[in-house]
Amino acid sequence: MMKALDEKIREEYPDVYKKVENKVVWTIRRSGYLLYYLGHFCMSLKEKKV
């Protein structure tokens, strides 16, 4: 489901898609969402520190 949404955003809003600077998001995208849960875990740890 996430993969389909990502494709839709890439097709309909390419400028927004390219503006993402978060390295975790890019890693998740490049892995084909295989690293989604690991990325979510890393981002939640980062939020707890702030």
Protein Blocks (a to p, Z undefined) as FASTA:
>chain_A
ZZmmmmmmmmmmmmlmmmpmbfklmmmmmnoommmmmmmmmmmmmmmmZZ
